[in-house]
Amino acid sequence: EIFVASLVAFSVSDNDFNGAIPTEIQYSTSLTFLSLTMNSLSGSVPSEIGKLTVLKKAFLDDAPLAGTIPTEMGELTALELLSMRYNSLIGSIPSEFGYLTSVTSLELDHNYLDGELPTELGDMSSLISFFFYYNKITGTL
């Protein structure tokens, strides 16, 4: 079992891993750095990722993940950077992202996200950069 409680950093970027992100990732409760970028993953981001409450940086780019963004990601209150670029994510940006007050960079570009931007994003008091181009977001700014 690789996802143990003592695991602090997990980076397997630029490989050819396939399959879904294991739900067992939830057991890595000390994880502060996660990078799954540029692999051949399938499926969606598991809701169990919300249990990684000390996670600071998450790179889930070009994985290519599909499905909706789990609302449980709003529980990642220590998160400073979230990058989920170049995937096949659908649905709306969860309003629970408003709880991510430590996030300085939110990168959701090159997906298929739709709907309006949740007003709760205004609660992300540390946000410096927000990339969401090449989606299907509607509404007014």
Legacy VTK file of the C-alpha trace (Angstrom):
# vtk DataFile Version 3.0
C-alpha trace
ASCII
DATASET POLYDATA
POINTS 141 float
0.000 0.000 0.000
1.600 3.240 -1.161
-0.974 5.673 0.263
0.085 5.575 3.912
-0.586 8.253 6.543
3.095 9.320 6.677
3.295 10.152 2.947
3.991 13.893 2.554
4.677 14.252 -1.196
3.498 12.145 -4.127
4.596 13.037 -7.639
4.278 10.706 -10.606
4.110 13.340 -13.324
4.966 12.646 -16.939
4.542 8.882 -16.835
2.020 6.531 -18.378
-0.042 5.536 -15.336
-3.576 4.517 -16.237
-6.785 3.725 -14.421
-8.602 5.831 -11.874
-7.123 7.810 -8.996
-7.389 5.275 -6.154
-9.862 6.144 -3.396
-7.175 4.900 -0.988
-5.463 8.264 -1.491
-7.646 9.412 1.411
-5.373 7.533 3.825
-2.416 9.811 3.041
-3.538 12.325 5.652
-0.081 13.998 5.821
0.043 14.646 2.075
0.943 18.263 1.270
2.042 17.874 -2.377
0.262 15.848 -5.070
1.188 15.763 -8.747
-0.462 13.402 -11.232
0.163 15.603 -14.267
0.621 14.130 -17.745
-0.479 10.558 -17.274
-3.167 8.397 -18.857
-5.608 8.347 -15.979
-9.314 7.760 -16.487
-12.408 8.483 -14.509
-13.135 11.367 -12.223
-11.460 12.920 -9.213
-12.620 10.806 -6.251
-14.612 12.610 -3.569
-12.249 11.058 -1.010
-9.629 13.624 -2.044
-11.477 15.999 0.283
-9.988 14.123 3.245
-6.484 15.413 2.426
-6.985 18.424 4.687
-3.291 19.436 4.859
-2.773 19.317 1.077
-1.144 22.561 -0.108
-0.431 21.963 -3.804
-2.371 19.734 -6.197
-1.393 19.328 -9.846
-3.971 17.252 -11.699
-3.244 18.604 -15.188
-3.465 16.741 -18.470
-4.240 13.475 -16.715
-6.878 13.320 -18.539
-9.582 13.304 -15.874
-13.305 13.456 -16.650
-16.540 13.967 -14.760
-17.462 16.725 -12.375
-15.270 18.396 -9.767
-16.261 16.885 -6.407
-17.758 19.368 -3.949
-15.600 17.735 -1.261
-12.609 19.597 -2.711
-14.007 22.572 -0.804
-12.762 20.823 2.353
-9.118 21.300 1.280
-8.796 24.466 3.359
-4.955 24.327 3.500
-4.759 24.279 -0.314
-2.665 27.061 -1.867
-2.551 25.939 -5.508
-4.997 23.834 -7.492
-4.269 23.064 -11.126
-6.688 20.903 -13.107
-5.881 22.177 -16.597
-6.220 20.219 -19.857
-8.714 17.618 -18.678
-12.253 16.708 -19.684
-13.985 18.034 -16.584
-17.672 18.888 -16.980
-20.340 20.590 -14.922
-20.021 23.739 -12.891
-17.308 25.021 -10.599
-18.434 24.000 -7.093
-19.613 26.851 -4.874
-17.692 25.078 -2.077
-14.501 26.471 -3.632
-15.390 29.608 -1.681
-14.030 27.804 1.409
-10.569 27.633 -0.181
-9.406 30.898 1.364
-5.690 29.954 1.202
-5.680 29.294 -2.558
-3.536 31.810 -4.441
-3.776 30.132 -7.859
-6.766 28.282 -9.314
-6.182 26.824 -12.786
-9.200 25.225 -14.462
-8.604 26.159 -18.083
-8.996 23.809 -21.071
-11.922 21.773 -19.751
-15.637 21.595 -20.515
-16.888 23.383 -17.397
-20.147 25.266 -17.800
-22.653 27.329 -15.880
-21.992 30.614 -14.152
-19.121 31.427 -11.852
-20.287 30.871 -8.272
-20.464 34.100 -6.267
-18.720 32.212 -3.436
-15.453 32.472 -5.398
-15.395 36.022 -4.043
-14.662 34.487 -0.613
-11.302 33.165 -1.865
-9.482 35.998 -0.106
-5.938 34.897 -1.080
-6.662 34.345 -4.778
-4.101 36.044 -7.040
-4.583 34.162 -10.324
-7.629 32.405 -11.738
-7.388 30.702 -15.124
-10.601 29.315 -16.574
-10.334 30.074 -20.272
-11.362 27.481 -22.886
-14.427 26.335 -20.974
-18.122 27.019 -21.476
-18.687 29.418 -18.572
-21.648 31.787 -19.016
-23.142 34.793 -17.248
-21.758 38.196 -16.410
-18.455 39.129 -14.823
LINES 1 142
141 0 1 2 3 4 5 6 7 8 9 10 11 12 13 14 15 16 17 18 19 20 21 22 23 24 25 26 27 28 29 30 31 32 33 34 35 36 37 38 39 40 41 42 43 44 45 46 47 48 49 50 51 52 53 54 55 56 57 58 59 60 61 62 63 64 65 66 67 68 69 70 71 72 73 74 75 76 77 78 79 80 81 82 83 84 85 86 87 88 89 90 91 92 93 94 95 96 97 98 99 100 101 102 103 104 105 106 107 108 109 110 111 112 113 114 115 116 117 118 119 120 121 122 123 124 125 126 127 128 129 130 131 132 133 134 135 136 137 138 139 140
